[in-house]
Structures are given as structure tokens and as C-alpha cells.
């Protein structure tokens, strides 16, 4: 469990810099340069993901069960995972209506993803992992909205084609997960 916690600390810590130390982050980007900052940020993120994965997998053989999820919860998680991936795709596809409406679709997608998994995984490791992402996503969403309130509004227009492309991209990203989920549900 220690490895999982270290991974969460590193990954979510790096991703929380803009929440708690945005001015420091801006100074580091100026000092180091954008590329160097992104390389350091990415390497730290990769280390965090690796530790989270190792820690979570280490906890799976002998899980500490906190609660037993209902069997139908997997069905909800499967479909809301599709919603999550469409929201995450919306963060990257320009001029789509989802992004223009939500402003931060990736964070909303992470929050939905975390809630879904919290309903289906009753182990302490799962609750720690997905609960941490839920808390981080909520804090970052609040932080992003506060920072955006200080900026002038943008004049982007939604495109039906780009919105459909967003839905298609999220659906294509979902297909491998659907295959895995189908295997689990059977």
C-alpha cells in the first residue's frame, strides 16, 4: 500500500502544482523553459503512474475489503466510462460543444471516472486510488474555474463536425475497455 500512496503523492502532487502554487509554477516555466518544465512534469507523472500501478497490483491479491459493491454496479461503470472518455476527448478536440459548455471536460471526465470506480471497487486500495482522484479532480475543477474567472471571455464557436469527432474519438478509445468489461461481466 505504501507504493500506491507514494505514486499517488507524486502523480497528484505534480498535477496539483497549479492548484496550490500556480505563481511558483509560472516562475519555474520562465526559469527552466517550457520544454524543460514539460519534460520534468512528464517524467514525474510517469514515475507516479508506475508506482500507483505497482502499488495497486500489489494490493490486489489480498485486498482489504471495505464494502461489497452490488453486482449491477459494473454495468453503470462500463457506460459511464464511455462518458468519461468522451469528456476526456473533448479536452483535446477544438471547437466542440462539450468543451465550450463544460470548459474543463477532462476534469469532469476524471470525476465521473472516479465516482464510477468507487461504486464498483470496495477494496481499501481502490477507495484510496479512486477517492484520491475524485478529491483532486474536484479541487482542480474549482481552481481552474477561479483562474478562468480572472481572464477575459473567449469567443469560440462550436462546430457540429468537431463535436461528432469528439464523440467518435471517445467511443474509439472506449472500445478496448468495452471488450475487457464485456469479459468481466460474462
C-alpha positions in Angstrom: 0.0 0.0 0.0 3.0 2.3 0.6 4.0 2.1 -3.0 0.5 3.1 -4.1 0.4 6.0 -1.7 3.9 7.2 -2.9 2.6 7.0 -6.5 -0.5 9.0 -5.7 1.6 11.6 -3.9 4.0 12.0 -6.8 1.4 12.0 -9.6 -1.3 14.0 -7.9 1.3 16.3 -6.3 2.7 17.2 -9.7 -0.8 17.7 -11.1 -1.7 19.9 -8.1 1.0 22.5 -8.5 -1.3 24.8 -10.5 -3.9 24.4 -7.7 -1.6 25.3 -4.8 1.4 27.1 -6.3 0.4 28.5 -9.7 2.7 31.5 -9.4 5.7 29.3 -8.5 4.9 27.1 -11.5 4.9 30.1 -13.8 8.3 31.2 -12.4 9.7 27.7 -13.0 8.4 27.6 -16.5 10.1 31.0 -17.1 13.3 29.9 -15.5 13.6 26.4 -17.0 11.8 27.0 -20.2 8.5 25.4 -21.3 10.1 22.3 -22.8 12.3 21.5 -19.8 9.3 22.1 -17.5 7.2 19.7 -19.5 9.9 17.0 -19.6 10.3 17.2 -15.8 6.5 17.2 -15.3 6.0 14.3 -17.7 8.8 12.2 -16.1 7.4 12.8 -12.6 4.0 11.8 -13.9 5.3 8.6 -15.4 7.0 7.7 -12.2 3.8 8.4 -10.3 1.7 6.3 -12.6 4.2 3.4 -12.5 4.2 3.5 -8.7 0.4 3.7 -8.5 0.1 0.7 -10.8 2.7 -1.4 -9.0 1.1 -0.5 -5.6 -2.4 -1.2 -6.7 -1.5 -4.5 -8.3 0.5 -5.5 -5.2 -2.7 -4.9 -3.1 -5.0 -6.9 -5.3 -4.1 -10.5 -4.4 -5.0 -9.9 -0.7 -7.3 -6.9 -0.7 -8.6 -5.3 2.4 -12.3 -5.3 1.7 -14.2 -2.2 3.0 -17.5 -2.9 1.3 -19.0 -5.2 -1.3 -20.3 -3.4 -4.4 -23.6 -4.6 -5.9 -23.2 -6.8 -8.9 -25.1 -4.4 -11.2 -22.6 -1.6 -10.5 -20.3 -2.9 -13.2 -22.9 -2.1 -15.9 -23.1 1.5 -14.7 -19.3 1.8 -14.6 -19.0 0.5 -18.2 -21.4 3.1 -19.6 -20.1 6.0 -17.6 -16.6 5.1 -18.6 -17.7 5.8 -22.1 -19.0 9.2 -21.0 -15.6 9.8 -19.2 -13.6 9.0 -22.3 -15.8 11.3 -24.5 -15.3 14.1 -21.9 -11.5 13.5 -21.9 -11.5 13.5 -25.7 -13.4 16.8 -25.6 -10.5 18.4 -23.8 -8.3 17.9 -26.9 -10.7 18.3 -29.9 -11.0 22.0 -30.7 -14.3 23.8 -31.1 -16.5 21.1 -29.8 -19.8 21.9 -28.0 -18.9 19.7 -25.0 -15.7 21.7 -24.2 -17.4 25.0 -24.8 -20.2 24.2 -22.4 -18.2 22.5 -19.6 -14.9 24.5 -20.0 -13.0 21.7 -18.2 -14.3 18.4 -19.7 -11.2 16.4 -18.8 -11.6 17.2 -15.1 -15.3 16.4 -15.3 -14.4 13.1 -17.0 -11.9 12.2 -14.3 -14.5 13.0 -11.6 -17.1 10.8 -13.4 -14.5 8.0 -13.9 -13.5 8.1 -10.2 -17.1 8.1 -9.0 -17.9 5.1 -11.2 -15.0 3.1 -10.0 -15.7 4.0 -6.4 -19.1 2.3 -6.8 -17.6 -0.9 -8.2 -14.4 -1.4 -6.2 -14.8 -1.9 -2.4 -11.1 -2.6 -1.5 -9.1 -0.1 0.5 -6.6 0.3 -2.3 -9.4 1.0 -4.8 -11.1 3.5 -2.5 -7.7 5.2 -1.8 -6.9 5.3 -5.5 -10.2 6.5 -6.9 -11.1 8.6 -3.9 -7.8 10.5 -4.3 -8.5 11.1 -8.0 -12.1 12.3 -7.1 -10.8 14.7 -4.5 -8.0 16.0 -6.8 -10.4 16.4 -9.7 -12.9 18.4 -7.6 -10.1 20.7 -6.2 -8.6 21.2 -9.7 -12.0 22.0 -11.2 -12.6 24.7 -8.5 -9.1 26.0 -9.1 -9.5 26.2 -12.9 -12.8 28.0 -12.7 -11.3 30.5 -10.2 -8.3 31.2 -12.5 -10.6 31.4 -15.6 -12.8 34.0 -13.9 -9.8 36.4 -13.9 -9.4 36.1 -17.7 -11.4 37.8 -20.5 -14.0 35.5 -22.1 -13.2 33.7 -25.3 -15.3 33.9 -28.4 -15.1 30.3 -29.7 -17.9 28.8 -31.7 -19.0 25.1 -31.5 -18.8 23.0 -34.6 -21.2 20.1 -35.1 -18.5 18.2 -37.0 -15.9 18.7 -34.2 -18.5 17.7 -31.6 -19.2 14.5 -33.5 -15.5 13.9 -33.9 -15.1 14.2 -30.1 -17.8 11.6 -29.5 -16.3 9.3 -32.1 -12.8 9.7 -30.6 -14.1 9.0 -27.1 -16.0 6.0 -28.4 -13.0 4.6 -30.2 -10.9 5.0 -27.1 -13.6 3.2 -25.1 -13.7 0.1 -27.4 -10.7 -1.8 -25.7 -12.3 -1.1 -22.3 -15.7 -2.3 -23.5 -14.1 -5.6 -24.6 -12.4 -6.0 -21.2 -15.6 -5.1 -19.4 -17.7 -7.5 -21.5 -15.3 -10.3 -20.5 -15.6 -9.4 -16.8 -19.4 -9.1 -16.9 -19.8 -12.6 -18.6 
